[in-house]
Amino acid sequence: MKQEYSAPMLAPKYVSQFKCTGGDCPDTCCAGWNITVDRNTFQGYRRVTHPVLKPLFKQHLVQANRDSFSNHGKFQLSASESRCGMQAQSGLCNVQQHLGEEALSDTCYIYPRSVHKIDARFEQTLTLSCPEAARLALTQSDAFEFIEIPFKTRESTTRQLSPLHGFDAQTMDEARYLTIQLFQTVELTNVDRLILVGWLCNQLEDLMQTSGQAGAMAMMQELREMVESGAYRQIVSQLSNDPRLAANVFAILFGSPVGTGVSAHQRSVIDSVAAGLGFTGLAQPDAKTIEANYLCGLAHLANSAELVEKILARYLLNDLLRELFPWGQATPIAHYRRLLTRYGALRLMLAAVAKHKDSSLDESTLVHITQVFCRLYQHNNTFAVQAERLLTGADWHTLEQLYLLI
Ligand code: SF4
């Protein structure tokens, strides 16, 4: 039996409204990606004698990595539909139905939630790869008001944030608050926010390299003052971006097949993106065609600019929270590169679909595309590996180079 605990958790308001839509879900999480099983659960399943479950476990539960705890086993997906073999005809999970929620593996128990412990505080967010979570987070104006909710979870699915890179817990918290605040400051555009967050990450990195961590609070105060006084506008106005370059960098993600296990719900978006960029069958468009299609899509998006800005800001804010930005990757700049990759790839998808439809996009289409993007990035190995490699080359070492992509 897994150790559970109850605790008040700080969460965006939309988290408290979440309820799995089960059989009505258009893109179930029980299909299309590796459903991992931790070692304890794996061994428990092997001992089950229940007449329905025993043959199912025998058929579908296989060992993944003998030496790994969290990735010890996995459920084999059915070849025809890429669905988890433990799913009943009704769409319900056989494990949950016959053994209860406590028998679920950590992956199935926690999805789509993420729980973090920071000092003595617990925080919870949802991944927007779940369609219902995406709908709640992206469409409501008060989705990101923070509230405290009592919640029960497992110790084994709680990720703890410990002091890193010589910064103390208070400084790390302050950097997180500041980035969250920037994404909630209505006077700022997403471009402003991304530039300012890049500056923050660069400064943190400099402090790490010069053992100057003690100066972090003063640096963050300086950034706050720049925003409050409007002085940041001068910095932003001096920077240039290059949408043609961004188009060709992020289009790489859509030039090759994204692998198996893609649902019809995902396929409709992926095909529309490829068509919008000019990929037809095996034919690869040249750079100029991709650029022209992307710019045409951006022009369509400009007709619903306020809505697009809002959806992108909420998506980015959710990712910052869920990934403990800027502390969730090897360094703050590494995390910033990942944030830019996500922003750039999602914006490209939105523009490409707008080009393909030859119109601006309504709210439900924007939510659909964002959810599919999250599903690909988080659960499709082929796509994720390519995306992670995009900005790791020598061209992306400096902030000026990265700013070109915004
Ligand atoms: S993706 Fe979300 S709504 Fe759909 S089945 Fe999974 S948890 Fe439920």
Residues whose N, C-alpha, C, O or C-beta is under 5 A from the ligand:
A	BS01	SF4	C20 T21 G22 C25 D27 T28 C29 Y111 P112 C130 P131 E132
